[in-house]
Amino acid sequence: MGEIAVFRAIRRCSGISRVELANITGLTSAAVSQIVRRIIDAELVQETEARHRTVGGGGRSRVGLCVGAMKMRVLGVTVRRFDVLWGLVTLAGDLEDTWQTPLDDGRPALEDLGHTMDTIAPLVEAKKLRIMTVGVGLPTFQLAWEPREAVAQVIAERILATPIYLGHNGSYAALAEDWFNGANLAKHWLYVFLGVGIGGAVVRRGEGAEDPRISSVETGHVGIDSEGPPCFCGNRGCVELTAAPLSLAHGTKLSARGGLESLRRITAEDKETAARTLSYGLMSIVNVLDLETIVIGGLDQSLIEEVYGSTRQLLREHTTPNRRPLQVGISTLGEWSSVSGAAMGAMDGIGQDVSSWRPAAIR
């Protein structure tokens, strides 16, 4: 775990010194120095001015470290029912270039993904970039309907010799939320992902250089009505049947053209019903896991506020008596959070030996 722990710490703390790395990771100074040299040789890290000045020694600055490789990027991809979002992400986690490719109704998901990748390759070549790794976020229905290996194969046919990581959109979006806003959150919190359906993840934040532990949660498939309509998951009366964006937009012709923005056209009554249903489902999870904080994301912030805004007040009203106050926030990262998170998840998945990989070639 040595190299990946050091690399993660440098990504999180630009300008960190070797002494600080040793303190954060628990490694010896000699081990940190050896690892840093290998990562520098791999052109992933470069030396810079330290973020803190040395105590004593006339105020001389330590040498710090930051992610380098100005031409190195990670490709993040999010596959949704009606479109594919993809972007190039820097090693520091910043979303740099984004593209959105509509999917034609009825076309096989793998064919659509292949078409998107055919668009990516020449753009990356034109910018003379190198792809470090690829992360692909998939919704639940995609994970169930399409073999994960087949999705990876579509990408591998076009971007060669690089690790490809697949995961759940909700978990990746939670990773991005923790990366950018984790310092303001509790140690144990729930991320609610609003896509076409409703997903999410429980996040347990680590200490020091340890990355968060993120467990996917099917938030939309909490049953709140045993006599309710059947759900494809096998349950009845699931939250998703009433509160999911796709369910709400059934009368507004939700499609690649209209997108999730069509949610703005639903009635005030439907919005209130969705918020109330979502709050009932979330309260069940909160009470079982004894969570302190909920963050709702996956869509544009203003859209969440407009459609699900009253969920925050309803959750506070439904909190179990004598329980500590529940903090409920709305993510500011928007619908691109899962793209950033997919790229970050791929970087985390590189493995223990960072210096062993080689940048990808594009076919």
VENVEN-V277877 format. One record per helix or strand of 3 or more residues. SS is the DSSP state (h for helix, s for strand). FROM is the first residue (numbers start at 1). LEN is the number of residues. If there is no record, write none. Layout:
SS/FROM/LEN  SS/FROM/LEN
This chain:
h/2/11  h/18/8  h/29/13  s/45/9  h/57/3  s/61/7  s/72/8  s/83/7  s/95/8  h/109/18  s/130/9  h/140/6  h/148/9  s/164/5  h/169/16  s/188/7  s/198/7  s/213/4  h/219/3  h/240/4  h/245/7  h/259/7  h/268/22  s/293/5  h/301/8  h/311/8  s/327/4  h/334/15  h/354/3
